[in-house]
Amino acid sequence: MKRKTIFTAMLGTLLALTLLGCGGSNKLQTIEISIGDSNTMYNLKGIGGTLQLKVTGNYSSGKTHDLTNTATYSIVPDPALSPDLPVPPLTVTLSNTGLLTAVQPGICTWENVQPDPTKVQSDPIWVIDGDYVVTASFDGVTSQQVFVTVASAADPTTGTCGP
């Protein structure tokens, strides 16, 4: 009788451990921000221009969930590239649903490095002169950084901004 009780207890423990090891939990592992074909750099064009971020949560069970409307967002000037950019809500706003919008005052975070931009036949050569860093957080997990450039004001030399 004693052997049967010990065997039953061991079988029950083994079953419980197996269930826990095979997806018995559903813990958030990572969060990813994306939009369109890119997942690292976005360009916000024109005053009133928008970009809709999508936030996906990846869980230990292998399932994914859309967290776009439940994540908490952060947007700051890129400290490595452009610490002097205006802090949002100036220039860019970011809603609690992940919608980025270019607002006044307009700004161009691109620089035309064409040696002679005054020549009509010269194509601009644009390089990034500044950007904003966006992250999303949910349930203690923070996403990768994505970088947002802004082209909502014209360059005084060329009358354009960015690619």
Backbone torsions as a table, in degrees:
resi	resn	phi	psi	omega
1	MET	NA	-39.2	-178.4
2	LYS	-64.6	-40.0	179.1
3	ARG	-61.7	-41.1	-179.2
4	LYS	-63.9	-40.6	179.6
5	THR	-65.7	-44.6	179.6
6	ILE	-64.5	-43.5	179.1
7	PHE	-61.4	-43.5	179.8
8	THR	-63.3	-42.6	179.5
9	ALA	-64.2	-43.1	179.5
10	MET	-65.3	-41.3	178.8
11	LEU	-63.1	-42.5	177.9
12	GLY	-63.2	-41.7	178.3
13	THR	-65.1	-44.0	178.7
14	LEU	-61.3	-42.2	178.6
15	LEU	-63.1	-44.4	179.4
16	ALA	-62.5	-44.6	179.5
17	LEU	-65.2	-37.8	178.9
18	THR	-64.2	-43.5	179.5
19	LEU	-63.8	-40.4	179.0
20	LEU	-67.1	-36.0	-178.2
21	GLY	-78.7	-15.5	-176.3
22	CYS	-110.4	44.5	175.3
23	GLY	88.1	17.8	176.7
24	GLY	-64.4	-20.8	176.7
25	SER	-109.4	162.9	-179.0
26	ASN	-137.9	69.7	-175.1
27	LYS	-91.0	137.0	176.4
28	LEU	-65.3	124.2	-177.9
29	GLN	-99.0	-52.7	-177.3
30	THR	-143.0	161.6	174.1
31	ILE	-126.7	138.4	178.1
32	GLU	-125.5	135.9	173.2
33	ILE	-102.3	138.9	176.8
34	SER	-149.6	164.2	170.9
35	ILE	-161.5	132.5	179.0
36	GLY	55.3	-138.1	-176.4
37	ASP	-87.9	-10.1	-174.7
38	SER	-110.6	151.8	173.1
39	ASN	-128.5	17.6	178.5
40	THR	-133.8	-30.7	-176.2
41	MET	-135.8	129.7	179.6
42	TYR	-129.2	147.6	178.1
43	ASN	-117.9	120.5	-179.7
44	LEU	-95.4	112.4	-171.1
45	LYS	-106.0	131.9	172.1
46	GLY	72.9	148.3	174.6
47	ILE	-61.0	128.8	-177.0
48	GLY	89.6	-8.3	177.3
49	GLY	-64.3	144.9	-177.8
50	THR	-130.7	156.5	170.4
51	LEU	-136.7	130.9	178.2
52	GLN	-100.8	115.8	177.2
53	LEU	-78.3	150.8	172.8
54	LYS	-122.0	130.8	-179.1
55	VAL	-116.8	124.7	-178.7
56	THR	-118.4	130.2	175.1
57	GLY	-96.8	132.8	178.6
58	ASN	-108.6	123.1	-173.6
59	TYR	-106.1	158.8	-177.4
60	SER	-62.2	-22.1	178.7
61	SER	-76.5	-7.2	-177.3
62	GLY	94.9	-8.1	179.8
63	LYS	-82.6	157.6	174.2
64	THR	-122.7	151.0	178.1
65	HIS	-136.3	142.2	175.3
66	ASP	-75.3	117.0	-179.4
67	LEU	-109.9	12.4	-174.3
68	THR	-52.5	-45.0	-175.3
69	ASN	-89.8	-2.7	-179.1
70	THR	-117.2	-12.7	179.4
71	ALA	-72.7	159.9	173.0
72	THR	-105.4	133.6	-174.1
73	TYR	-107.5	152.8	174.4
74	SER	-133.5	136.9	175.6
75	ILE	-138.9	126.2	-179.9
76	VAL	-142.5	154.2	172.5
77	PRO	-59.3	141.1	179.6
78	ASP	-63.2	112.8	-176.6
79	PRO	-65.0	-24.6	-179.0
80	ALA	-80.7	-30.9	-172.3
81	LEU	-112.4	-33.9	-170.7
82	SER	-149.7	62.1	-178.1
83	PRO	-66.6	-15.3	-177.8
84	ASP	-94.1	2.7	176.6
85	LEU	-64.5	149.5	176.3
86	PRO	-60.3	141.1	179.0
87	VAL	-81.2	132.1	176.6
88	PRO	-56.8	142.5	25.0
89	PRO	-89.8	7.3	171.6
90	LEU	-72.1	138.9	176.2
91	THR	73.8	-45.4	-178.5
92	VAL	-139.7	137.8	170.2
93	THR	-116.2	153.8	178.3
94	LEU	-134.5	112.7	-176.8
95	SER	-77.1	168.4	178.4
96	ASN	-74.1	0.3	174.3
97	THR	-108.1	10.7	176.0
98	GLY	83.4	19.6	179.0
99	LEU	-94.3	116.9	174.8
100	LEU	-89.6	135.4	179.6
101	THR	-135.8	132.6	174.7
102	ALA	-80.9	127.9	-178.3
103	VAL	-129.6	170.7	176.3
104	GLN	-68.2	147.1	-3.9
105	PRO	-75.9	140.8	178.2
106	GLY	-65.6	155.9	-179.2
107	ILE	-150.6	153.8	174.7
108	CYS	-121.2	113.1	179.4
109	THR	-94.9	23.6	177.3
110	TRP	-120.3	151.0	175.9
111	GLU	-127.1	134.5	176.2
112	ASN	-86.7	114.4	-178.8
113	VAL	-103.0	18.4	174.5
114	GLN	-58.2	128.3	-177.2
115	PRO	-55.6	-34.5	179.0
116	ASP	-136.2	79.5	-176.0
117	PRO	-70.3	-6.0	-180.0
118	THR	-80.3	-16.8	178.3
119	LYS	-74.5	128.7	-177.3
120	VAL	-60.8	-39.4	-176.5
121	GLN	-78.7	-6.9	-178.8
122	SER	-79.2	127.4	173.5
123	ASP	-81.2	139.2	177.5
124	PRO	-64.3	150.6	173.0
125	ILE	-117.7	101.4	-173.3
126	TRP	-91.2	135.7	172.2
127	VAL	-129.1	151.7	-179.7
128	ILE	-73.7	128.2	-178.4
129	ASP	-109.3	-6.4	-179.1
130	GLY	178.7	160.3	177.4
131	ASP	-163.2	169.2	175.5
132	TYR	-111.1	148.3	178.5
133	VAL	-105.9	126.6	-179.8
134	VAL	-118.4	136.7	172.4
135	THR	-135.1	160.7	175.2
136	ALA	-126.2	144.9	178.4
137	SER	-131.8	147.9	175.9
138	PHE	-159.4	132.8	174.5
139	ASP	53.2	38.7	177.2
140	GLY	81.8	3.8	179.8
141	VAL	-113.3	134.7	-179.8
142	THR	-113.7	141.8	-178.3
143	SER	-73.9	176.1	169.3
144	GLN	-68.3	162.2	175.5
145	GLN	-80.2	141.3	168.5
146	VAL	-120.9	152.3	-173.1
147	PHE	-116.0	131.4	-176.0
148	VAL	-119.6	120.0	172.6
149	THR	-94.9	159.8	-177.2
150	VAL	-129.8	132.1	178.0
151	ALA	-128.3	67.9	-176.1
152	SER	-113.6	3.4	176.0
153	ALA	-138.7	146.6	-177.0
154	ALA	-81.4	143.9	172.3
155	ASP	-67.5	131.6	-176.4
156	PRO	-63.9	-26.7	-178.6
157	THR	-77.5	-45.1	-173.8
158	THR	-104.0	-17.2	-176.4
159	GLY	75.9	11.0	178.7
160	THR	-130.2	174.9	176.8
161	CYS	-152.4	119.3	172.4
162	GLY	72.3	171.2	-176.5
163	PRO	-71.3	NA	NA
